[in-house]
Amino acid sequence: MARKPQQMRLPEQIRSGSDPWHTGEMERVEHFAAGAASYAQQAGLPNYNQRGIAAVRANPNVTLAIGKDVKSQQGDLGRLTPELAESYGHLIHHIGKQFDHLTGSKESGGMGVKVEFSPHDPYESATHLRDEVRETGTLKVLSTEATGGMAPGHPMSNEDNDKFRAVHDAFGHLATGRSFSRHGEEGALQHHARTMPKEAHPALMAELRGQNSFLNSYGDFPGNQVYTVPKWASAQAPTVPGGGGGKRTSKARRPEQLSFDL
C-alpha cells in the first residue's frame, strides 16, 4: 500500500517516548463511522462493531518480528502463493465495493464523498485530513503512481491501490479517530479488517501490517511488492508464537519506551 511516509512515526520518534497510551487520538467523523457500519451490513457482516478500536496499541514484539520477516523478502517477486492470490481476489473485490459505497450518491445509499488522487501528499497529519474532509466533503489521496507504482506481478493495479488508500483512510482512520502513529495505524487496520470477510484478511494484513511493521522497524517503506506474513500475523490482535507478544511483566517497559533497533 505504501502511503504517507512523512506522516508515519519513524524509529527515532518511537524511541523518544512521546506516544501516549492511546484511548483514541482524535474525534472520529460520524458520517464515516456510519458509512463503515452500513457497508458491513450490506456486505453481510452481522458481527461488525467498533468495540475496543479506540484503545488498540501496536505490540512492539509483533512489529519487530513481522518487520524482520518482510525485510528478508525484499526483491523476491515470487511470493504470491495460490492461497494468497485467492485472498487478494477477495480484498480487491471489497476495495472496489467500498470505494463505490464511499463515492456513491447519498440518494443511491452511498456516502457521497468525492475522492481526488494527488501527485503530492495532501495532508500534514490525520487531524488535517479529518478537518479538511469535514469542511469540503472531499478526500484527497496520494496516488500510487507518485510513490513508484505497484511491483511487477502484484495482483493489485495502481488503480486498485489508489482505491485502497482512499477506503483505508475512510474506514480505517476517519471512521475511528485513529491517527497515523504506529498505534493509530494498528487500530485503523483492525477496524478496517472488521469491514471485510475473513477471506480477505491474509492479503489485507500483508499489505497493511506487513508494510507498517517494516516502516516502524527500519524507518522506510519496503516497496509495493507482494509480501507474505506468517499465519499468526493475520489475526486481529496477534502475538508472536513462543511468548514474544505476551503480557508485560512488572519490570517490562511500556511499548513506546522500547527501542526498535534490531
Secondary structure, DSSP 8 states (H G I E B T S, - for coil): ----GGGS--HHHHTTT-----S-SS---HHHHHHHHHHHHHTT-TT---TTGGG----HHHHHHHHHHHHHHTT------HHHHHHHHHHHHHHHHHHHHHHS-GGGTS---EEEEESS---SSHHHHHHHHHHHSEEEEE-TGGGT---TT-SS-HHHHHHHHHHHIIIIIITTT--SSHHHHHHHHHHHHHTS-GGGHHHHHHHHHHHHHHHHHHSS---SS-----GGGGSSS---TTTTT----TT---GGGS----
